[in-house]
């Protein structure tokens, strides 16, 4: 019976450690770019964002696709438009100070 207890404790510690690691890891926020082709301002914005790419998951939404008609109606004259975690962030040009501020807020919420 004594040999069961150490193995059980070992499994419990390993399981607790695994769960702690799974739940304590930061998730990356999602930065969504609403764009179309061609979009020189979007290309410029992506270059400005390059140094920050390790801090978010990047998605692009082509507003000219039929399934994105709602975004075309909303943003056809305003691209590039950015959302962070589904909320409007900025349009036309990248504001690195705003981006840094919002990413810091997301980091803070996770702690």
N, C-alpha and C positions, 0 to 999 in steps of 0.2 A: 504494500500500500504506500510505502514511503517513496517509491520510484514514480508513482503516478503524480504526486503533488508537484515535484519540480518540473515535470513535463507540462503539466497544466499551467503552472505559473509562467513558464517560458512561452507557451502559446498565448496566454493572456497578455503578457507584456508585448509580444510581437504584434498581436492583433491591435492592442491599444496604440502602439507606435504607428502601425500602418494607418489606422483610422485618424490619428492626430495629423499625420502627414497629408492624408487625402483632404481633410477638412481645413487645414491651415494654409494650404497652398493658395497663393493669390490667383485670381482669375484675371485675364486680360480683358479690358473693356473693348467694345466693338466700335470702330470708327468707320462710318459708312460715307462713301462719296457718291453723290448723285451726279451723273455725268452723261455725256453722249459723245459720239464720234463724228467729226473731230471736235476737240475741245482744248485749244492751246492753254487756256487758263487752268484747266484741270491738270494738264501735263506739268505746268509750272508748279501748281500746288503740290503735286506728288513729289516733286523734287525737294520742295521746302520741308515736306513731312519725313523725308528719308531718315534723318537722324533720330526720329522718334519711333520708328517702326517696331522696335523691340518692346514698346510699351502698350501696344494695342493690336487687336485683330483687325485687319483692313478688308473691307468689302466694297465692291463697286456695284452700283445699280445703274444700268443703262436705261435712261428714262424714255428712249425711243422705242423700246420693245413693247409690243401690244399689252403684255401683262403688267406693265408699269405705267399705264395711262394716267393713273391718279397722280403719280409723281411728275409726269410730263405736264399735266394741267397746272400743277402747283409751282413747278420750278423751271419751266421752259425758257424763261428769260433771265434766270438767276444763277445758273450753274457756273462754277462748282458750288455745291451745297454740301455741308457736312453735318452729320448727326453723330452724337456720341451716346452709345447705349440706347438708341432709339429716340433721343431728344435732340432737337435742333441745336447746333453748336455755332456755325458760322456759314457765310456765303461769300462768293466772289473771290476773296483772297484769304490765305491762311494767316490767322493771328496766332503766332507761336506763343505769345504771352497768355492768351485765352486758353489755348490748348494745354499748356503746362499747368495752368491753374486748375482746369477741369480734371486733368489726369491726376493731379495731386489730391483733389477732392475725392476721386474714386479710390485712390490708394488709402486715404484716411478712413473712408467708410468701411474698408475691409479689415481694419485693425481693431 
